[in-house]
Amino acid sequence: MIRDLVLYIKQERIAQNLTMNELALKSSVSQKHISNIENEKVIPTIETLEKLAKALGFEIALQVKVRKS
């Protein structure tokens, strides 16, 4: 799930013609951290993913489903 979100964020950054540095300025997440996230060197927190998503113009919504036994 996190990997899919990271891939979507990277694709959206590229689609919007933003460099990592530009996204860093818009999101308050360092360029180095964005690079590490996109290159799967770190696992981002939900808070960081939300900052990146907001800077790109979308939001992340999580849904919890209860399994029936």
N, C-alpha and C positions, 0 to 999 in steps of 0.2 A: 504494500500500500504506500509506504513512504517513498519507495523507489519510483513508483508511478507518479506521485506528486512532484518529486524532484525533476523527473523527465519532462512533465508538463510545464513546470516553471521555466526550465531551460529552453524548451521549444517556444514558449510564449515570449521570453526575453529576446530570443533571436528573431521571432516574427515581428516584434516591435522595434527591431534594429537598435537594441540597447546593448551597450558593452556591459561587462560585469561591473566596471567602475561606475557607470551611470546608474545601474540598478542599486549599487551600494549607496550612492548618494540619495537616491529616492527612498530607500528602505531602512537606512541606518544599520545595515548589516555590512560588515567589512568586505571589501573585494576579495581578500584572501579567503575569508570564510565561505563566500559564495563559490569561489573556485573549488575549495575543498568539498563542498556539498555537491556541486555538479560533477566532480570527478570521483564521487563516492568514497572519499577519504574520511568523511565524518558523517554521522547520522544527525540530521538537524532536529531541533525541538519543534514541537507544534507551534510555539510562539514565533520562532524564526521563519517557519513556512508561512505563517499568517502575515508577517511583515513583508515578505517577498511577494506574496499573492496580492496584498493590498497595493503595493507599489506598482504592480502590473495591471491593476484594475479589476481584480476578481477576489472572491473570498473562498475560504475553505470551510465546508460544513461537514461535520462528522455525525454519523448516525449510529446509534446503538440499537441492536435488535436482540430481544430476549429469545433464546432458543427454548422451544417446547420439548420437554423430555418425553 
